[in-house]
Amino acid sequence: MHDYQTFLHHKLIIIGAGASGLMAAVTARDLGIDTAILEGNDRIGKKIAMTGDGRCNITNDYTMTGTDDEVVALSRKYHSSQAEFPLPVLQQFGIRQTIDFFNMLGLPLTTLKEGLMYPMSLQAASVLDIFELALEERNVPVYLNNKVLDVTVSSDHPRFKITCRTETDEQVVYTSEYLFICTGGLTGQNAGTDGSGYVLAQNMGHAMVEPVPAIVQLKVQYPYMKALSGIKIQGRAHILVNGEVVRSETGEIHFADYGFSGPPILQLSRIAAVHLSRGDSVTLSIDLMPKRTKEEVIEFLEMSWGTFAHRPVAESFVGFLHKKLVPVLLKEARIDQEPNLLCQDLSWKTKGIFYKILKRWDFKVIDTHSFEKAQATAGGIVTKDILPDTLESKLVPGLYFAGEVMDVDGEFGGYNLQWAWSSGYAAAMALGKHIFK
Ligand SMILES: Cc1cc2nc3c(=O)[nH]c(=O)nc-3n(C[C@H](O)[C@H](O)[C@H](O)COP(=O)(O)OP(=O)(O)OC[C@H]3O[C@@H](n4cnc5c(N)ncnc54)[C@H](O)[C@@H]3O)c2cc1C
């Protein structure tokens, strides 16, 4: 990697050596564009190294059905204030192209459960190594430790003047004809994504949709969460906004002292975060027995309580429920002070409480964990000021956006990196077409 401290000019400068910036740099260079990257960190792709629990869930081939509408199905995995915004980008560069791209760089992928794709090595570090090689092979300068503080736009040439702060606190100025903002969202701030890209864009006239954490754990108000902490169940989670079910997800739900985590919760968390920020009432409802109907649960328990009528109630759940759930269930049913209460003496009212909790246990959601723990940012630069095919700013010609910095976020399972690859590629291709038209 290069580490210049001089005043330099490039045709294209990309701010951010994250997923979208790296993809844009390789693509632009392959088109013959003089390209350089400015990165605030001392190495490229610090965030990529954190992804997928250190394995980097690069994309997801679940929607790759081979049918005409597979890109439409992929686009449904994304959220934006302008719902249709991601489609043209995904049409240009979807999952197939991502697999081909990484093969072309020399990084084969493999699919684990539920379509989640990873580098075959199952190491996020391989993705960084492959990008380092690709940049070196293409002679793309990467100016590390160059935190962009300010951008000024001129109607003359060079169009962009970019002021950076280096690790020795010097200010260095770069100039370019074209500028890509690939600075990410607000998650993993120790990876360099501190929201400074939003400020750069705002200074050039772009507006923001207030960012909130997405793909994040939910905090609930419930007195016995500590007692439940550590439990993992295969359950179904429903998210309710002002009493209405908005979405449901099935899978491994993790109980924690603050609330809930696990894939279904992470998937639902965006809805919770957005509605909490609007002051709505948000409830998480857990079905502990998603494979049985309420009637089947009742039938099973009635039979068990009938057969083992002489056993204490607490014992009647052995082998049926996680052991740590039972004392809390007894508290909810207000029989925790009656350890000798037998199944044959259970009242209908108490039984009703058990039935309700097992199929629909409601928790008031009070917050999400912060951006520090989140995997994605919902919100960002308003997309209506960005051209959906090219990702060029409608306000500042020559300025492009790619990745999480825009008001687009994907679902859990590789879709956020997919957006970074797709948008980085689309922006670079659009610039190539513009320059060489
Ligand atoms: C813990 C964690 C795990 C994740 N796991 C997955 C996963 O497995 N699969 C998935 O699809 N998504 C995952 N994500 C989300 C995914 O990492 C991001 O959506 C993706 O990296 C966004 O790419 P980007 O290029 O927009 O931004 P980033 O990859 O965040 O890169 C932005 C870069 O810009 C640099 N930068 C920012 N501001 C400046 C500035 N002013 N000057 C210079 N440089 C600047 C930053 O240092 C950073 O290197 C995860 C996120 C986290 C936090």
The ligand as a MOL file (V3000), in Angstrom:
LIG
                    3D

  0  0  0     0  0            999 V3000
M  V30 BEGIN CTAB
M  V30 COUNTS 53 58 0 0 0
M  V30 BEGIN ATOM
M  V30 1 C -20.3160 -6.6670 13.2010 0
M  V30 2 C -20.8590 -6.5930 11.7980 0
M  V30 3 C -21.0720 -7.7560 11.0840 0
M  V30 4 C -21.6090 -7.6990 9.7920 0
M  V30 5 N -21.7790 -8.8600 9.1080 0
M  V30 6 C -22.2720 -8.8200 7.8500 0
M  V30 7 C -22.3800 -9.9930 7.0680 0
M  V30 8 O -21.9000 -11.0750 7.4630 0
M  V30 9 N -22.9620 -9.8930 5.8410 0
M  V30 10 C -23.4320 -8.7010 5.3430 0
M  V30 11 O -23.9780 -8.6690 4.2390 0
M  V30 12 N -23.2810 -7.5550 6.0350 0
M  V30 13 C -22.7040 -7.5860 7.2610 0
M  V30 14 N -22.5210 -6.4120 7.9430 0
M  V30 15 C -22.8480 -5.1440 7.2690 0
M  V30 16 C -21.7300 -4.7790 6.2560 0
M  V30 17 O -20.4730 -4.8880 6.8700 0
M  V30 18 C -21.9170 -3.3600 5.7190 0
M  V30 19 O -23.2240 -3.1870 5.2260 0
M  V30 20 C -20.9150 -3.0560 4.6000 0
M  V30 21 O -19.6010 -3.2070 5.0610 0
M  V30 22 C -21.1340 -1.6420 4.0790 0
M  V30 23 O -20.1660 -1.3930 3.1060 0
M  V30 24 P -19.7680 0.1230 2.7950 0
M  V30 25 O -18.7420 0.0820 1.7420 0
M  V30 26 O -20.9680 0.9250 2.5740 0
M  V30 27 O -19.1270 0.6640 4.1520 0
M  V30 28 P -17.9870 0.0720 5.0560 0
M  V30 29 O -17.6340 -1.3190 4.6710 0
M  V30 30 O -18.4210 0.3350 6.4320 0
M  V30 31 O -16.7200 0.9630 4.6910 0
M  V30 32 C -16.6880 2.3580 4.8410 0
M  V30 33 C -15.2310 2.7900 4.8690 0
M  V30 34 O -15.1760 4.1960 4.7790 0
M  V30 35 C -14.1760 4.6690 5.6500 0
M  V30 36 N -14.5020 6.0570 5.9920 0
M  V30 37 C -15.6180 6.5200 6.5820 0
M  V30 38 N -15.5820 7.8580 6.7120 0
M  V30 39 C -14.3950 8.2620 6.1580 0
M  V30 40 C -13.7720 9.5270 5.9950 0
M  V30 41 N -14.3580 10.6690 6.4070 0
M  V30 42 N -12.5280 9.5700 5.4050 0
M  V30 43 C -11.9230 8.4180 4.9820 0
M  V30 44 N -12.4540 7.2020 5.1250 0
M  V30 45 C -13.6960 7.1160 5.6940 0
M  V30 46 C -14.2500 3.7440 6.8390 0
M  V30 47 O -13.0640 3.7580 7.6000 0
M  V30 48 C -14.5360 2.3970 6.1610 0
M  V30 49 O -13.3330 1.7200 5.8630 0
M  V30 50 C -21.9620 -6.4480 9.2220 0
M  V30 51 C -21.7300 -5.2670 9.9460 0
M  V30 52 C -21.1810 -5.3330 11.2210 0
M  V30 53 C -20.9250 -4.0610 11.9750 0
M  V30 END ATOM
M  V30 BEGIN BOND
M  V30 1 1 1 2
M  V30 2 1 2 3
M  V30 3 2 2 52
M  V30 4 2 3 4
M  V30 5 1 4 5
M  V30 6 1 4 50
M  V30 7 2 5 6
M  V30 8 1 6 7
M  V30 9 1 6 13
M  V30 10 2 7 8
M  V30 11 1 7 9
M  V30 12 1 9 10
M  V30 13 2 10 11
M  V30 14 1 10 12
M  V30 15 2 12 13
M  V30 16 1 13 14
M  V30 17 1 14 15
M  V30 18 1 14 50
M  V30 19 1 15 16
M  V30 20 1 16 17
M  V30 21 1 16 18
M  V30 22 1 18 19
M  V30 23 1 18 20
M  V30 24 1 20 21
M  V30 25 1 20 22
M  V30 26 1 22 23
M  V30 27 1 23 24
M  V30 28 2 24 25
M  V30 29 1 24 26
M  V30 30 1 24 27
M  V30 31 1 27 28
M  V30 32 2 28 29
M  V30 33 1 28 30
M  V30 34 1 28 31
M  V30 35 1 31 32
M  V30 36 1 32 33
M  V30 37 1 33 34
M  V30 38 1 33 48
M  V30 39 1 34 35
M  V30 40 1 35 36
M  V30 41 1 35 46
M  V30 42 1 36 37
M  V30 43 1 36 45
M  V30 44 2 37 38
M  V30 45 1 38 39
M  V30 46 1 39 40
M  V30 47 2 39 45
M  V30 48 1 40 41
M  V30 49 2 40 42
M  V30 50 1 42 43
M  V30 51 2 43 44
M  V30 52 1 44 45
M  V30 53 1 46 47
M  V30 54 1 46 48
M  V30 55 1 48 49
M  V30 56 2 50 51
M  V30 57 1 51 52
M  V30 58 1 52 53
M  V30 END BOND
M  V30 END CTAB
M  END
